[in-house]
Every structure is written in structure tokens, then in C-alpha cells.
Amino acid sequence: MAWIPAGFAHGFQVLSDGAHVLYKSTEFYAPELERTILWNDPEIAIKWESALEPVLSEKDKKGTKFRDAELFE
């Protein structure tokens, strides 16, 4: 379990054959407010722990580079 403040980027990697991820939130889901940062943006340089090709959602495949991401103020 993790607490992620509103507006913070977050992500995860599953190393087993499967996982269930459940979200609790302080507001109702609003897909029009959702933003996605490119999971493998070279400027962020996250060292993902797998030699296998990742299985990504369509949303994650179309992420935006961090430098081009919309900011919330």
C-alpha cells in the first residue's frame, strides 16, 4: 500500500506472473484529468528490474515525456 498525494506521478512494476492493484482516492475517477508520463523517459532514467519486454497498457504506451508534461499548480 502506498499513499500518493494528489497530482504526484506514480508507477509500479510487477515482477510476478500477475498482480491486482486497487486504488482508493479522495475524489471520483475523472479520466479527463488523468495524465501519463512515458514509463521509459531517458531523462527520468528509471532502472526497471527486468530483462523481459514489459507488458504495457495502451495509455502507458502513449505517455508524454516528463519535460513536456502538463504541470498542475
PDB file of N, H, CA, C and O in Angstrom:
ATOM      1  N   MET A   1       0.848  -1.168   0.000  1.00  0.00           N
ATOM      2  CA  MET A   1       0.000   0.000   0.000  1.00  0.00           C
ATOM      3  C   MET A   1       0.893   1.231   0.000  1.00  0.00           C
ATOM      4  O   MET A   1       1.948   1.252   0.635  1.00  0.00           O
ATOM      5  N   ALA A   2       0.462   2.238  -0.710  1.00  0.00           N
ATOM      6  H   ALA A   2      -0.395   2.221  -1.225  1.00  0.00           H
ATOM      7  CA  ALA A   2       1.205   3.492  -0.756  1.00  0.00           C
ATOM      8  C   ALA A   2       0.226   4.651  -0.786  1.00  0.00           C
ATOM      9  O   ALA A   2      -0.850   4.559  -1.376  1.00  0.00           O
ATOM     10  N   TRP A   3       0.609   5.731  -0.152  1.00  0.00           N
ATOM     11  H   TRP A   3       1.483   5.806   0.327  1.00  0.00           H
ATOM     12  CA  TRP A   3      -0.200   6.948  -0.218  1.00  0.00           C
ATOM     13  C   TRP A   3       0.465   7.876  -1.214  1.00  0.00           C
ATOM     14  O   TRP A   3       1.630   8.237  -1.048  1.00  0.00           O
ATOM     15  N   ILE A   4      -0.268   8.264  -2.252  1.00  0.00           N
ATOM     16  H   ILE A   4      -1.214   7.971  -2.387  1.00  0.00           H
ATOM     17  CA  ILE A   4       0.259   9.169  -3.262  1.00  0.00           C
ATOM     18  C   ILE A   4      -0.569  10.447  -3.217  1.00  0.00           C
ATOM     19  O   ILE A   4      -1.771  10.408  -3.481  1.00  0.00           O
ATOM     20  N   PRO A   5       0.045  11.571  -2.891  1.00  0.00           N
ATOM     21  CA  PRO A   5      -0.704  12.829  -2.834  1.00  0.00           C
ATOM     22  C   PRO A   5      -1.282  13.197  -4.205  1.00  0.00           C
ATOM     23  O   PRO A   5      -0.730  12.815  -5.237  1.00  0.00           O
ATOM     24  N   ALA A   6      -2.359  13.916  -4.211  1.00  0.00           N
ATOM     25  H   ALA A   6      -2.807  14.226  -3.372  1.00  0.00           H
ATOM     26  CA  ALA A   6      -2.988  14.364  -5.460  1.00  0.00           C
ATOM     27  C   ALA A   6      -1.972  15.108  -6.315  1.00  0.00           C
ATOM     28  O   ALA A   6      -1.237  15.962  -5.820  1.00  0.00           O
ATOM     29  N   GLY A   7      -1.935  14.780  -7.599  1.00  0.00           N
ATOM     30  H   GLY A   7      -2.532  14.086  -8.002  1.00  0.00           H
ATOM     31  CA  GLY A   7      -1.044  15.455  -8.531  1.00  0.00           C
ATOM     32  C   GLY A   7       0.349  14.874  -8.637  1.00  0.00           C
ATOM     33  O   GLY A   7       1.125  15.311  -9.486  1.00  0.00           O
ATOM     34  N   PHE A   8       0.700  13.886  -7.791  1.00  0.00           N
ATOM     35  H   PHE A   8       0.069  13.531  -7.102  1.00  0.00           H
ATOM     36  CA  PHE A   8       2.031  13.280  -7.843  1.00  0.00           C
ATOM     37  C   PHE A   8       2.053  12.157  -8.882  1.00  0.00           C
ATOM     38  O   PHE A   8       1.108  11.375  -8.988  1.00  0.00           O
ATOM     39  N   ALA A   9       3.132  12.093  -9.634  1.00  0.00           N
ATOM     40  H   ALA A   9       3.899  12.728  -9.547  1.00  0.00           H
ATOM     41  CA  ALA A   9       3.313  10.983 -10.569  1.00  0.00           C
ATOM     42  C   ALA A   9       3.620   9.727  -9.774  1.00  0.00           C
ATOM     43  O   ALA A   9       4.254   9.790  -8.720  1.00  0.00           O
ATOM     44  N   HIS A  10       3.174   8.593 -10.274  1.00  0.00           N
ATOM     45  H   HIS A  10       2.659   8.541 -11.129  1.00  0.00           H
ATOM     46  CA  HIS A  10       3.452   7.335  -9.603  1.00  0.00           C
ATOM     47  C   HIS A  10       3.374   6.205 -10.619  1.00  0.00           C
ATOM     48  O   HIS A  10       2.719   6.325 -11.654  1.00  0.00           O
ATOM     49  N   GLY A  11       4.042   5.122 -10.311  1.00  0.00           N
ATOM     50  H   GLY A  11       4.574   5.024  -9.470  1.00  0.00           H
ATOM     51  CA  GLY A  11       4.024   3.957 -11.172  1.00  0.00           C
ATOM     52  C   GLY A  11       4.500   2.748 -10.395  1.00  0.00           C
ATOM     53  O   GLY A  11       4.958   2.867  -9.259  1.00  0.00           O
ATOM     54  N   PHE A  12       4.392   1.590 -11.008  1.00  0.00           N
ATOM     55  H   PHE A  12       4.020   1.492 -11.932  1.00  0.00           H
ATOM     56  CA  PHE A  12       4.818   0.365 -10.338  1.00  0.00           C
ATOM     57  C   PHE A  12       5.218  -0.665 -11.379  1.00  0.00           C
ATOM     58  O   PHE A  12       4.871  -0.557 -12.555  1.00  0.00           O
ATOM     59  N   GLN A  13       5.944  -1.650 -10.929  1.00  0.00           N
ATOM     60  H   GLN A  13       6.227  -1.738  -9.974  1.00  0.00           H
ATOM     61  CA  GLN A  13       6.353  -2.771 -11.764  1.00  0.00           C
ATOM     62  C   GLN A  13       5.991  -4.052 -11.035  1.00  0.00           C
ATOM     63  O   GLN A  13       6.252  -4.190  -9.840  1.00  0.00           O
ATOM     64  N   VAL A  14       5.393  -4.982 -11.751  1.00  0.00           N
ATOM     65  H   VAL A  14       5.181  -4.870 -12.722  1.00  0.00           H
ATOM     66  CA  VAL A  14       5.040  -6.282 -11.188  1.00  0.00           C
ATOM     67  C   VAL A  14       6.091  -7.286 -11.641  1.00  0.00           C
ATOM     68  O   VAL A  14       6.322  -7.443 -12.840  1.00  0.00           O
ATOM     69  N   LEU A  15       6.730  -7.967 -10.692  1.00  0.00           N
ATOM     70  H   LEU A  15       6.542  -7.840  -9.718  1.00  0.00           H
ATOM     71  CA  LEU A  15       7.775  -8.935 -11.023  1.00  0.00           C
ATOM     72  C   LEU A  15       7.266 -10.376 -11.008  1.00  0.00           C
ATOM     73  O   LEU A  15       7.975 -11.289 -11.428  1.00  0.00           O
ATOM     74  N   SER A  16       6.047 -10.581 -10.527  1.00  0.00           N
ATOM     75  H   SER A  16       5.470  -9.839 -10.185  1.00  0.00           H
ATOM     76  CA  SER A  16       5.452 -11.916 -10.523  1.00  0.00           C
ATOM     77  C   SER A  16       4.619 -12.085 -11.797  1.00  0.00           C
ATOM     78  O   SER A  16       4.576 -11.195 -12.646  1.00  0.00           O
ATOM     79  N   ASP A  17       3.956 -13.242 -11.916  1.00  0.00           N
ATOM     80  H   ASP A  17       3.991 -13.966 -11.226  1.00  0.00           H
ATOM     81  CA  ASP A  17       3.133 -13.505 -13.099  1.00  0.00           C
ATOM     82  C   ASP A  17       1.863 -12.669 -13.142  1.00  0.00           C
ATOM     83  O   ASP A  17       1.221 -12.591 -14.189  1.00  0.00           O
ATOM     84  N   GLY A  18       1.490 -12.052 -12.048  1.00  0.00           N
ATOM     85  H   GLY A  18       2.011 -12.116 -11.198  1.00  0.00           H
ATOM     86  CA  GLY A  18       0.282 -11.229 -12.044  1.00  0.00           C
ATOM     87  C   GLY A  18       0.133 -10.475 -10.742  1.00  0.00           C
ATOM     88  O   GLY A  18       0.786 -10.783  -9.745  1.00  0.00           O
ATOM     89  N   ALA A  19      -0.727  -9.494 -10.767  1.00  0.00           N
ATOM     90  H   ALA A  19      -1.257  -9.244 -11.577  1.00  0.00           H
ATOM     91  CA  ALA A  19      -0.971  -8.690  -9.567  1.00  0.00           C
ATOM     92  C   ALA A  19      -2.318  -7.997  -9.691  1.00  0.00           C
ATOM     93  O   ALA A  19      -2.813  -7.766 -10.795  1.00  0.00           O
ATOM     94  N   HIS A  20      -2.895  -7.674  -8.568  1.00  0.00           N
ATOM     95  H   HIS A  20      -2.493  -7.861  -7.671  1.00  0.00           H
ATOM     96  CA  HIS A  20      -4.115  -6.868  -8.521  1.00  0.00           C
ATOM     97  C   HIS A  20      -3.724  -5.543  -7.870  1.00  0.00           C
ATOM     98  O   HIS A  20      -3.144  -5.516  -6.784  1.00  0.00           O
ATOM     99  N   VAL A  21      -4.048  -4.463  -8.541  1.00  0.00           N
ATOM    100  H   VAL A  21      -4.519  -4.484  -9.423  1.00  0.00           H
ATOM    101  CA  VAL A  21      -3.756  -3.139  -7.998  1.00  0.00           C
ATOM    102  C   VAL A  21      -5.085  -2.435  -7.804  1.00  0.00           C
ATOM    103  O   VAL A  21      -5.866  -2.288  -8.744  1.00  0.00           O
ATOM    104  N   LEU A  22      -5.333  -2.003  -6.586  1.00  0.00           N
ATOM    105  H   LEU A  22      -4.699  -2.123  -5.822  1.00  0.00           H
ATOM    106  CA  LEU A  22      -6.570  -1.303  -6.254  1.00  0.00           C
ATOM    107  C   LEU A  22      -6.226   0.100  -5.786  1.00  0.00           C
ATOM    108  O   LEU A  22      -5.272   0.295  -5.033  1.00  0.00           O
ATOM    109  N   TYR A  23      -6.996   1.064  -6.228  1.00  0.00           N
ATOM    110  H   TYR A  23      -7.771   0.906  -6.840  1.00  0.00           H
ATOM    111  CA  TYR A  23      -6.776   2.453  -5.842  1.00  0.00           C
ATOM    112  C   TYR A  23      -7.912   2.939  -4.960  1.00  0.00           C
ATOM    113  O   TYR A  23      -9.080   2.658  -5.228  1.00  0.00           O
ATOM    114  N   LYS A  24      -7.575   3.654  -3.931  1.00  0.00           N
ATOM    115  H   LYS A  24      -6.626   3.882  -3.713  1.00  0.00           H
ATOM    116  CA  LYS A  24      -8.533   4.418  -3.141  1.00  0.00           C
ATOM    117  C   LYS A  24      -8.216   5.869  -3.436  1.00  0.00           C
ATOM    118  O   LYS A  24      -7.047   6.238  -3.550  1.00  0.00           O
ATOM    119  N   SER A  25      -9.215   6.674  -3.559  1.00  0.00           N
ATOM    120  H   SER A  25     -10.164   6.374  -3.466  1.00  0.00           H
ATOM    121  CA  SER A  25      -8.945   8.079  -3.862  1.00  0.00           C
ATOM    122  C   SER A  25      -9.874   8.988  -3.075  1.00  0.00           C
ATOM    123  O   SER A  25     -10.866   8.550  -2.493  1.00  0.00           O
ATOM    124  N   THR A  26      -9.526  10.252  -3.075  1.00  0.00           N
ATOM    125  H   THR A  26      -8.720  10.608  -3.548  1.00  0.00           H
ATOM    126  CA  THR A  26     -10.324  11.230  -2.335  1.00  0.00           C
ATOM    127  C   THR A  26     -11.417  11.851  -3.203  1.00  0.00           C
ATOM    128  O   THR A  26     -12.268  12.580  -2.694  1.00  0.00           O
ATOM    129  N   GLU A  27     -11.404  11.571  -4.498  1.00  0.00           N
ATOM    130  H   GLU A  27     -10.712  10.979  -4.912  1.00  0.00           H
ATOM    131  CA  GLU A  27     -12.406  12.089  -5.435  1.00  0.00           C
ATOM    132  C   GLU A  27     -12.853  10.965  -6.364  1.00  0.00           C
ATOM    133  O   GLU A  27     -12.200   9.926  -6.454  1.00  0.00           O
ATOM    134  N   PHE A  28     -13.965  11.182  -7.048  1.00  0.00           N
ATOM    135  H   PHE A  28     -14.495  12.026  -6.975  1.00  0.00           H
ATOM    136  CA  PHE A  28     -14.416  10.232  -8.056  1.00  0.00           C
ATOM    137  C   PHE A  28     -13.445  10.244  -9.229  1.00  0.00           C
ATOM    138  O   PHE A  28     -12.825  11.268  -9.517  1.00  0.00           O
ATOM    139  N   TYR A  29     -13.314   9.108  -9.904  1.00  0.00           N
ATOM    140  H   TYR A  29     -13.818   8.277  -9.670  1.00  0.00           H
ATOM    141  CA  TYR A  29     -12.414   8.991 -11.052  1.00  0.00           C
ATOM    142  C   TYR A  29     -12.879   9.930 -12.167  1.00  0.00           C
ATOM    143  O   TYR A  29     -14.051   9.930 -12.541  1.00  0.00           O
ATOM    144  N   ALA A  30     -11.956  10.719 -12.685  1.00  0.00           N
ATOM    145  H   ALA A  30     -11.003  10.718 -12.381  1.00  0.00           H
ATOM    146  CA  ALA A  30     -12.239  11.648 -13.779  1.00  0.00           C
ATOM    147  C   ALA A  30     -11.191  11.436 -14.874  1.00  0.00           C
ATOM    148  O   ALA A  30     -10.135  12.066 -14.832  1.00  0.00           O
ATOM    149  N   PRO A  31     -11.457  10.567 -15.850  1.00  0.00           N
ATOM    150  CA  PRO A  31     -10.453  10.252 -16.863  1.00  0.00           C
ATOM    151  C   PRO A  31      -9.949  11.472 -17.630  1.00  0.00           C
ATOM    152  O   PRO A  31      -8.818  11.462 -18.115  1.00  0.00           O
ATOM    153  N   GLU A  32     -10.749  12.504 -17.749  1.00  0.00           N
ATOM    154  H   GLU A  32     -11.669  12.512 -17.355  1.00  0.00           H
ATOM    155  CA  GLU A  32     -10.321  13.708 -18.468  1.00  0.00           C
ATOM    156  C   GLU A  32      -9.210  14.458 -17.728  1.00  0.00           C
ATOM    157  O   GLU A  32      -8.544  15.310 -18.317  1.00  0.00           O
ATOM    158  N   LEU A  33      -9.006  14.156 -16.462  1.00  0.00           N
ATOM    159  H   LEU A  33      -9.547  13.465 -15.984  1.00  0.00           H
ATOM    160  CA  LEU A  33      -7.944  14.798 -15.684  1.00  0.00           C
ATOM    161  C   LEU A  33      -6.682  13.941 -15.591  1.00  0.00           C
ATOM    162  O   LEU A  33      -5.665  14.387 -15.059  1.00  0.00           O
ATOM    163  N   GLU A  34      -6.745  12.735 -16.098  1.00  0.00           N
ATOM    164  H   GLU A  34      -7.570  12.373 -16.530  1.00  0.00           H
ATOM    165  CA  GLU A  34      -5.626  11.808 -15.999  1.00  0.00           C
ATOM    166  C   GLU A  34      -4.517  12.188 -16.981  1.00  0.00           C
ATOM    167  O   GLU A  34      -4.796  12.584 -18.113  1.00  0.00           O
ATOM    168  N   ARG A  35      -3.272  12.068 -16.551  1.00  0.00           N
ATOM    169  H   ARG A  35      -3.045  11.746 -15.631  1.00  0.00           H
ATOM    170  CA  ARG A  35      -2.098  12.325 -17.380  1.00  0.00           C
ATOM    171  C   ARG A  35      -1.145  11.135 -17.231  1.00  0.00           C
ATOM    172  O   ARG A  35      -1.122  10.475 -16.193  1.00  0.00           O
ATOM    173  N   THR A  36      -0.361  10.871 -18.279  1.00  0.00           N
ATOM    174  H   THR A  36      -0.380  11.408 -19.123  1.00  0.00           H
ATOM    175  CA  THR A  36       0.566   9.743 -18.245  1.00  0.00           C
ATOM    176  C   THR A  36       1.947  10.189 -18.692  1.00  0.00           C
ATOM    177  O   THR A  36       2.105  10.769 -19.766  1.00  0.00           O
ATOM    178  N   ILE A  37       2.941   9.915 -17.866  1.00  0.00           N
ATOM    179  H   ILE A  37       2.812   9.444 -16.994  1.00  0.00           H
ATOM    180  CA  ILE A  37       4.332  10.196 -18.209  1.00  0.00           C
ATOM    181  C   ILE A  37       4.917   8.931 -18.823  1.00  0.00           C
ATOM    182  O   ILE A  37       4.647   7.824 -18.357  1.00  0.00           O
ATOM    183  N   LEU A  38       5.706   9.098 -19.854  1.00  0.00           N
ATOM    184  H   LEU A  38       5.925   9.998 -20.233  1.00  0.00           H
ATOM    185  CA  LEU A  38       6.324   7.970 -20.551  1.00  0.00           C
ATOM    186  C   LEU A  38       7.157   7.143 -19.573  1.00  0.00           C
ATOM    187  O   LEU A  38       8.057   7.667 -18.917  1.00  0.00           O
ATOM    188  N   TRP A  39       6.856   5.878 -19.483  1.00  0.00           N
ATOM    189  H   TRP A  39       6.124   5.453 -20.017  1.00  0.00           H
ATOM    190  CA  TRP A  39       7.472   4.990 -18.486  1.00  0.00           C
ATOM    191  C   TRP A  39       8.987   4.866 -18.668  1.00  0.00           C
ATOM    192  O   TRP A  39       9.706   4.651 -17.692  1.00  0.00           O
ATOM    193  N   ASN A  40       9.475   4.997 -19.891  1.00  0.00           N
ATOM    194  H   ASN A  40       8.891   5.172 -20.684  1.00  0.00           H
ATOM    195  CA  ASN A  40      10.913   4.810 -20.136  1.00  0.00           C
ATOM    196  C   ASN A  40      11.593   6.105 -20.602  1.00  0.00           C
ATOM    197  O   ASN A  40      12.554   6.061 -21.370  1.00  0.00           O
ATOM    198  N   ASP A  41      11.103   7.230 -20.148  1.00  0.00           N
ATOM    199  H   ASP A  41      10.322   7.266 -19.524  1.00  0.00           H
ATOM    200  CA  ASP A  41      11.691   8.525 -20.491  1.00  0.00           C
ATOM    201  C   ASP A  41      13.159   8.520 -20.080  1.00  0.00           C
ATOM    202  O   ASP A  41      13.460   8.337 -18.901  1.00  0.00           O
ATOM    203  N   PRO A  42      14.080   8.716 -21.022  1.00  0.00           N
ATOM    204  CA  PRO A  42      15.501   8.645 -20.690  1.00  0.00           C
ATOM    205  C   PRO A  42      15.960   9.718 -19.701  1.00  0.00           C
ATOM    206  O   PRO A  42      16.951   9.517 -18.999  1.00  0.00           O
ATOM    207  N   GLU A  43      15.264  10.844 -19.632  1.00  0.00           N
ATOM    208  H   GLU A  43      14.459  11.008 -20.202  1.00  0.00           H
ATOM    209  CA  GLU A  43      15.650  11.886 -18.673  1.00  0.00           C
ATOM    210  C   GLU A  43      15.349  11.480 -17.237  1.00  0.00           C
ATOM    211  O   GLU A  43      16.053  11.897 -16.317  1.00  0.00           O
ATOM    212  N   ILE A  44      14.318  10.675 -17.033  1.00  0.00           N
ATOM    213  H   ILE A  44      13.746  10.336 -17.780  1.00  0.00           H
ATOM    214  CA  ILE A  44      13.993  10.199 -15.688  1.00  0.00           C
ATOM    215  C   ILE A  44      14.912   9.030 -15.332  1.00  0.00           C
ATOM    216  O   ILE A  44      15.318   8.884 -14.180  1.00  0.00           O
ATOM    217  N   ALA A  45      15.234   8.209 -16.314  1.00  0.00           N
ATOM    218  H   ALA A  45      14.904   8.329 -17.251  1.00  0.00           H
ATOM    219  CA  ALA A  45      16.200   7.108 -16.197  1.00  0.00           C
ATOM    220  C   ALA A  45      15.900   6.131 -15.060  1.00  0.00           C
ATOM    221  O   ALA A  45      16.776   5.814 -14.256  1.00  0.00           O
ATOM    222  N   ILE A  46      14.662   5.661 -15.002  1.00  0.00           N
ATOM    223  H   ILE A  46      13.950   5.918 -15.655  1.00  0.00           H
ATOM    224  CA  ILE A  46      14.312   4.625 -14.020  1.00  0.00           C
ATOM    225  C   ILE A  46      14.911   3.303 -14.476  1.00  0.00           C
ATOM    226  O   ILE A  46      14.786   2.928 -15.642  1.00  0.00           O
ATOM    227  N   LYS A  47      15.552   2.607 -13.573  1.00  0.00           N
ATOM    228  H   LYS A  47      15.654   2.911 -12.626  1.00  0.00           H
ATOM    229  CA  LYS A  47      16.160   1.306 -13.870  1.00  0.00           C
ATOM    230  C   LYS A  47      15.135   0.209 -13.561  1.00  0.00           C
ATOM    231  O   LYS A  47      15.107  -0.325 -12.452  1.00  0.00           O
ATOM    232  N   TRP A  48      14.304  -0.119 -14.537  1.00  0.00           N
ATOM    233  H   TRP A  48      14.328   0.315 -15.438  1.00  0.00           H
ATOM    234  CA  TRP A  48      13.290  -1.150 -14.340  1.00  0.00           C
ATOM    235  C   TRP A  48      13.977  -2.502 -14.242  1.00  0.00           C
ATOM    236  O   TRP A  48      14.881  -2.793 -15.026  1.00  0.00           O
ATOM    237  N   GLU A  49      13.565  -3.329 -13.295  1.00  0.00           N
ATOM    238  H   GLU A  49      12.831  -3.092 -12.659  1.00  0.00           H
ATOM    239  CA  GLU A  49      14.232  -4.589 -12.955  1.00  0.00           C
ATOM    240  C   GLU A  49      13.715  -5.783 -13.763  1.00  0.00           C
ATOM    241  O   GLU A  49      13.092  -6.685 -13.203  1.00  0.00           O
ATOM    242  N   SER A  50      13.967  -5.794 -15.060  1.00  0.00           N
ATOM    243  H   SER A  50      14.473  -5.062 -15.516  1.00  0.00           H
ATOM    244  CA  SER A  50      13.542  -6.947 -15.846  1.00  0.00           C
ATOM    245  C   SER A  50      14.253  -6.957 -17.189  1.00  0.00           C
ATOM    246  O   SER A  50      14.458  -5.914 -17.810  1.00  0.00           O
ATOM    247  N   ALA A  51      14.624  -8.147 -17.622  1.00  0.00           N
ATOM    248  H   ALA A  51      14.457  -8.995 -17.118  1.00  0.00           H
ATOM    249  CA  ALA A  51      15.217  -8.302 -18.949  1.00  0.00           C
ATOM    250  C   ALA A  51      14.115  -8.587 -19.977  1.00  0.00           C
ATOM    251  O   ALA A  51      14.379  -8.606 -21.180  1.00  0.00           O
ATOM    252  N   LEU A  52      12.895  -8.807 -19.511  1.00  0.00           N
ATOM    253  H   LEU A  52      12.681  -8.792 -18.534  1.00  0.00           H
ATOM    254  CA  LEU A  52      11.776  -9.121 -20.404  1.00  0.00           C
ATOM    255  C   LEU A  52      11.155  -7.853 -20.963  1.00  0.00           C
ATOM    256  O   LEU A  52      11.257  -6.782 -20.366  1.00  0.00           O
ATOM    257  N   GLU A  53      10.513  -7.986 -22.108  1.00  0.00           N
ATOM    258  H   GLU A  53      10.430  -8.857 -22.592  1.00  0.00           H
ATOM    259  CA  GLU A  53       9.776  -6.866 -22.695  1.00  0.00           C
ATOM    260  C   GLU A  53       8.569  -6.576 -21.804  1.00  0.00           C
ATOM    261  O   GLU A  53       7.817  -7.496 -21.479  1.00  0.00           O
ATOM    262  N   PRO A  54       8.367  -5.318 -21.401  1.00  0.00           N
ATOM    263  CA  PRO A  54       7.245  -5.014 -20.495  1.00  0.00           C
ATOM    264  C   PRO A  54       5.887  -5.149 -21.182  1.00  0.00           C
ATOM    265  O   PRO A  54       5.763  -4.942 -22.389  1.00  0.00           O
ATOM    266  N   VAL A  55       4.890  -5.493 -20.403  1.00  0.00           N
ATOM    267  H   VAL A  55       4.991  -5.661 -19.422  1.00  0.00           H
ATOM    268  CA  VAL A  55       3.509  -5.523 -20.863  1.00  0.00           C
ATOM    269  C   VAL A  55       2.891  -4.206 -20.404  1.00  0.00           C
ATOM    270  O   VAL A  55       2.749  -3.970 -19.205  1.00  0.00           O
ATOM    271  N   LEU A  56       2.525  -3.351 -21.354  1.00  0.00           N
ATOM    272  H   LEU A  56       2.641  -3.543 -22.328  1.00  0.00           H
ATOM    273  CA  LEU A  56       2.042  -2.018 -21.033  1.00  0.00           C
ATOM    274  C   LEU A  56       0.609  -1.825 -21.516  1.00  0.00           C
ATOM    275  O   LEU A  56       0.190  -2.414 -22.512  1.00  0.00           O
ATOM    276  N   SER A  57      -0.128  -0.997 -20.798  1.00  0.00           N
ATOM    277  H   SER A  57       0.212  -0.519 -19.989  1.00  0.00           H
ATOM    278  CA  SER A  57      -1.456  -0.609 -21.259  1.00  0.00           C
ATOM    279  C   SER A  57      -1.294   0.345 -22.441  1.00  0.00           C
ATOM    280  O   SER A  57      -0.223   0.921 -22.630  1.00  0.00           O
ATOM    281  N   GLU A  58      -2.344   0.512 -23.231  1.00  0.00           N
ATOM    282  H   GLU A  58      -3.214   0.043 -23.077  1.00  0.00           H
ATOM    283  CA  GLU A  58      -2.300   1.465 -24.339  1.00  0.00           C
ATOM    284  C   GLU A  58      -2.004   2.871 -23.819  1.00  0.00           C
ATOM    285  O   GLU A  58      -1.273   3.634 -24.451  1.00  0.00           O
ATOM    286  N   LYS A  59      -2.575   3.204 -22.668  1.00  0.00           N
ATOM    287  H   LYS A  59      -3.169   2.585 -22.155  1.00  0.00           H
ATOM    288  CA  LYS A  59      -2.348   4.514 -22.054  1.00  0.00           C
ATOM    289  C   LYS A  59      -0.866   4.704 -21.745  1.00  0.00           C
ATOM    290  O   LYS A  59      -0.311   5.765 -22.032  1.00  0.00           O
ATOM    291  N   ASP A  60      -0.216   3.696 -21.165  1.00  0.00           N
ATOM    292  H   ASP A  60      -0.666   2.834 -20.932  1.00  0.00           H
ATOM    293  CA  ASP A  60       1.196   3.810 -20.809  1.00  0.00           C
ATOM    294  C   ASP A  60       2.102   3.861 -22.038  1.00  0.00           C
ATOM    295  O   ASP A  60       3.160   4.490 -21.997  1.00  0.00           O
ATOM    296  N   LYS A  61       1.705   3.214 -23.117  1.00  0.00           N
ATOM    297  H   LYS A  61       0.846   2.703 -23.150  1.00  0.00           H
ATOM    298  CA  LYS A  61       2.488   3.253 -24.356  1.00  0.00           C
ATOM    299  C   LYS A  61       2.500   4.649 -24.966  1.00  0.00           C
ATOM    300  O   LYS A  61       3.435   5.010 -25.681  1.00  0.00           O
ATOM    301  N   LYS A  62       1.463   5.431 -24.684  1.00  0.00           N
ATOM    302  H   LYS A  62       0.704   5.137 -24.104  1.00  0.00           H
ATOM    303  CA  LYS A  62       1.317   6.765 -25.288  1.00  0.00           C
ATOM    304  C   LYS A  62       1.699   7.887 -24.327  1.00  0.00           C
ATOM    305  O   LYS A  62       1.298   9.033 -24.530  1.00  0.00           O
ATOM    306  N   GLY A  63       2.457   7.580 -23.301  1.00  0.00           N
ATOM    307  H   GLY A  63       2.783   6.649 -23.136  1.00  0.00           H
ATOM    308  CA  GLY A  63       2.828   8.590 -22.310  1.00  0.00           C
ATOM    309  C   GLY A  63       3.609   9.755 -22.903  1.00  0.00           C
ATOM    310  O   GLY A  63       4.176   9.655 -23.991  1.00  0.00           O
ATOM    311  N   THR A  64       3.627  10.847 -22.172  1.00  0.00           N
ATOM    312  H   THR A  64       3.166  10.928 -21.288  1.00  0.00           H
ATOM    313  CA  THR A  64       4.329  12.069 -22.556  1.00  0.00           C
ATOM    314  C   THR A  64       5.679  12.119 -21.846  1.00  0.00           C
ATOM    315  O   THR A  64       5.792  11.699 -20.695  1.00  0.00           O
ATOM    316  N   LYS A  65       6.690  12.627 -22.521  1.00  0.00           N
ATOM    317  H   LYS A  65       6.598  12.968 -23.456  1.00  0.00           H
ATOM    318  CA  LYS A  65       7.965  12.831 -21.837  1.00  0.00           C
ATOM    319  C   LYS A  65       7.752  13.792 -20.679  1.00  0.00           C
ATOM    320  O   LYS A  65       6.925  14.700 -20.761  1.00  0.00           O
ATOM    321  N   PHE A  66       8.490  13.592 -19.611  1.00  0.00           N
ATOM    322  H   PHE A  66       9.162  12.854 -19.545  1.00  0.00           H
ATOM    323  CA  PHE A  66       8.346  14.410 -18.411  1.00  0.00           C
ATOM    324  C   PHE A  66       8.510  15.902 -18.716  1.00  0.00           C
ATOM    325  O   PHE A  66       7.758  16.727 -18.197  1.00  0.00           O
ATOM    326  N   ARG A  67       9.487  16.245 -19.555  1.00  0.00           N
ATOM    327  H   ARG A  67      10.098  15.575 -19.976  1.00  0.00           H
ATOM    328  CA  ARG A  67       9.734  17.666 -19.868  1.00  0.00           C
ATOM    329  C   ARG A  67       8.553  18.306 -20.595  1.00  0.00           C
ATOM    330  O   ARG A  67       8.410  19.528 -20.576  1.00  0.00           O
ATOM    331  N   ASP A  68       7.700  17.494 -21.241  1.00  0.00           N
ATOM    332  H   ASP A  68       7.817  16.501 -21.257  1.00  0.00           H
ATOM    333  CA  ASP A  68       6.546  18.006 -21.983  1.00  0.00           C
ATOM    334  C   ASP A  68       5.238  17.845 -21.209  1.00  0.00           C
ATOM    335  O   ASP A  68       4.173  18.215 -21.704  1.00  0.00           O
ATOM    336  N   ALA A  69       5.316  17.301 -20.013  1.00  0.00           N
ATOM    337  H   ALA A  69       6.181  17.001 -19.611  1.00  0.00           H
ATOM    338  CA  ALA A  69       4.100  17.029 -19.227  1.00  0.00           C
ATOM    339  C   ALA A  69       3.440  18.316 -18.754  1.00  0.00           C
ATOM    340  O   ALA A  69       4.107  19.308 -18.456  1.00  0.00           O
ATOM    341  N   GLU A  70       2.122  18.274 -18.692  1.00  0.00           N
ATOM    342  H   GLU A  70       1.581  17.468 -18.934  1.00  0.00           H
ATOM    343  CA  GLU A  70       1.345  19.404 -18.177  1.00  0.00           C
ATOM    344  C   GLU A  70       1.581  19.525 -16.680  1.00  0.00           C
ATOM    345  O   GLU A  70       1.553  18.530 -15.955  1.00  0.00           O
ATOM    346  N   LEU A  71       1.810  20.740 -16.226  1.00  0.00           N
ATOM    347  H   LEU A  71       1.832  21.548 -16.814  1.00  0.00           H
ATOM    348  CA  LEU A  71       2.039  20.975 -14.788  1.00  0.00           C
ATOM    349  C   LEU A  71       0.749  21.403 -14.110  1.00  0.00           C
ATOM    350  O   LEU A  71      -0.073  22.111 -14.691  1.00  0.00           O
ATOM    351  N   PHE A  72       0.588  20.964 -12.878  1.00  0.00           N
ATOM    352  H   PHE A  72       1.256  20.388 -12.405  1.00  0.00           H
ATOM    353  CA  PHE A  72      -0.557  21.368 -12.059  1.00  0.00           C
ATOM    354  C   PHE A  72      -0.042  22.292 -10.979  1.00  0.00           C
ATOM    355  O   PHE A  72       0.883  21.940 -10.247  1.00  0.00           O
ATOM    356  N   GLU A  73      -0.615  23.444 -10.874  1.00  0.00           N
ATOM    357  H   GLU A  73      -1.366  23.731 -11.469  1.00  0.00           H
ATOM    358  CA  GLU A  73      -0.167  24.400  -9.856  1.00  0.00           C
ATOM    359  C   GLU A  73      -1.300  24.770  -8.930  1.00  0.00           C
ATOM    360  O   GLU A  73      -1.109  25.565  -8.009  1.00  0.00           O
TER     361      GLU A  73
END
